[in-house]
Amino acid sequence: MTLARIVMRSVQIVFSAVVLGLSIKLIQDQVFGTSRTINVAAFSGAFGIFAALVGLASLWLTAMSPTVLSAVDGLATGFQLAVGITIAVKLRHITCASNSDMNRYRLYRNDLTNGGCISQKNGVYCGHGNDWGYFHERCRMSSADSAFLIMAGAVFVLQSVLTYIHFRRAARDHRGGTFV
């Protein structure tokens, strides 16, 4: 059981690190302003790493409260799934490889893919102008960010179940006179 929990926490760290890295790259490539969704994704990645490290520490620190561990895991799960789904919804009508006029319009107008926009006298100017490779790359990175956020959230849900089972068994064994 402990090996499974170590593996699950390690997977959480890897997925959360990927989310953090993708989000930071998207933030760095932002030309105008900021995208709140990507900022929250970066926070979710960092918080996921923190939560996984707290979970790993709980394997050796027996004094850690199950309530605190459950709260941290619950928050990480909520952040990861909420932001992952938000990004997926924002990208729902966009195809990252399509060059159709409608798709280009959607890439240009989407705050995840356009790199930020500013208003000028002659209209709205976004990101790198008409560099469609830039828009497609941001689209792919945002899609990957969403996928890893959702996968990390799923791993946190599974880990929460394992943690619940572990603490329930420990409490049962303690009541029976044998504490492991």
Buried (B, 14 or more C-beta within 10 A) or exposed (E): EEEEBEEBBEBBBBBBBBBBBBBBBBBEBBBEEEBEBBBBBBBBBBBBBBBBBBBBEBEEEEEBEBEEBBEBBBBBBBBBBBBBBBBBEBBEEBBBEBEEEEBBEBBBEBBBBBBBBEEEEEEEBBBBEEEBEBBBBBBBBBBBBBBBBBBBBBBBBBBBEBBEEBBEEBEEEEEEEEEE
